[in-house]
Amino acid sequence: MSQAESQHKFATRAIHAGQKPDPSTGAIMTPVYMTSTFVQKSPGVIIEEYDYSRSSNPTRKALEANLASLEGGRSGFAFSSGLAAMDCVMHLLSAGDHIILGDDVYGGTFRLVDKVYKQLGVTATRVDFTDHAALQAAFTPKTRLVWGETPTNPMLRLCDIAAVAKIAKAKGAMFAVDNTFATPYLQNPLALGADIVHHSSTKYIGGHSDVIGGVLVTSDEQIAAKLKFFQNSVGSVPGPMDCFMLLRSTKTLHVRMERHCANAMKVAEFLAGHKAVQSVAYPGLKSHPEHALASKQMRGFGGMVTATLKGGMNESRRFLERVHLFSLAESLGGVESLIEHPAIMTHASIPAENRAALGITDGLVRLSVGIEDVDDLIRDLEHALA
Ligand SMILES: *Cc1c(COP(=O)(O)O)cnc(C)c1O
């Protein structure tokens, strides 16, 4: 990106960063370069940087540059899923190394560490990142990586990225932040001291529930060189069509997030005032334990809302069966509103006692508030709760 481009504001970078009209035709959209290989002028003499699409593809390169710009980082890397992106970070570690994980990270994140890397000799400790003394105490001489999520899923707790970055730096460990729930529009962990930002682009970055993808961004040249090496060596890269679709999606990320945030705030306020609801977790509510941190660390409070209904399994089941506009489904971050029951659906693999400790009860429902008309959404919830 040129100096002038990097000074543009978010909305301008969302639409233009990493992209220029196709020099051969003037096509304004980056073409879908459906090609596995590239013709060479002479053995080893390649055109631009392209020789084989696992290593580099022009559509993917445009997406990677776009996302790096949105996160305020130097280098971006795209993967075939969010977990494939995390797997690439895990390749920075060796047998005997130790990792510290947030205690309520995404279930697949925990599974990758606990079921795949554990058998390869990487050990892990889970910690509540809001407890800085516990975090400090979790480091061992072998701790190489700290992996956090903020806001978390489904309880929407926040960790202070700048404070955790300082602790990790003092201990000589890398700090990676899964920024999936916040998106680069609402929060930029690299600017707060994180070394790597991770996204499941399946969620808000894609935004239309039609692509599985993952992203890493860093400004550290040594880390970037290793990530590039592992991305090519492992090969879990996205195809050019998926890259094109994500590139189309990032052009509206800022507009979608504004509406997600506005709708979620109204839905959270509605639920908090309803007599069938026991409590609501939303970083934008004053009742949220990290509301002050959210106001400082984020530019908006996001589109996810979690509510605990009075009663238990029967009440939440009845509610989830009676909503019409909110579709009962896993995943999140699309333009359409989704609702789910973490204890039965997304978090069923977490042992019951751990779920209870995290507050994932039978009355808990998680809403991914979409960008439909908010009056219709609230009417739908009102009817289902009646
Ligand atoms: C969905 C998700 C992932 C995993 O991403 P996939 O694209 O499904 O592989 C990781 N972290 C968070 C916070 C997620 O929501």
PDBQT file of the ligand as one rigid body, heavy atoms in Angstrom, charges set to zero:
ROOT
HETATM    1  C1  LIG A 401     -16.137 -19.534  13.901  1.00  0.00    +0.000 C 
HETATM    2  C2  LIG A 401     -15.014 -19.120  14.775  1.00  0.00    +0.000 A 
HETATM    3  C3  LIG A 401     -13.744 -19.689  14.644  1.00  0.00    +0.000 A 
HETATM    4  C4  LIG A 401     -13.449 -20.812  13.665  1.00  0.00    +0.000 C 
HETATM    5  O1  LIG A 401     -13.561 -20.376  12.357  1.00  0.00    +0.000 OA
HETATM    6  P1  LIG A 401     -13.978 -21.339  11.119  1.00  0.00    +0.000 P 
HETATM    7  O2  LIG A 401     -14.031 -20.388   9.978  1.00  0.00    +0.000 OA
HETATM    8  O3  LIG A 401     -15.306 -21.945  11.469  1.00  0.00    +0.000 OA
HETATM    9  O4  LIG A 401     -12.905 -22.358  11.000  1.00  0.00    +0.000 OA
HETATM   10  C5  LIG A 401     -12.739 -19.212  15.459  1.00  0.00    +0.000 A 
HETATM   11  N1  LIG A 401     -12.962 -18.250  16.377  1.00  0.00    +0.000 NA
HETATM   12  C6  LIG A 401     -14.175 -17.686  16.545  1.00  0.00    +0.000 A 
HETATM   13  C7  LIG A 401     -14.362 -16.620  17.561  1.00  0.00    +0.000 C 
HETATM   14  C8  LIG A 401     -15.244 -18.093  15.747  1.00  0.00    +0.000 A 
HETATM   15  O5  LIG A 401     -16.442 -17.541  15.926  1.00  0.00    +0.000 OA
ENDROOT
TORSDOF 0
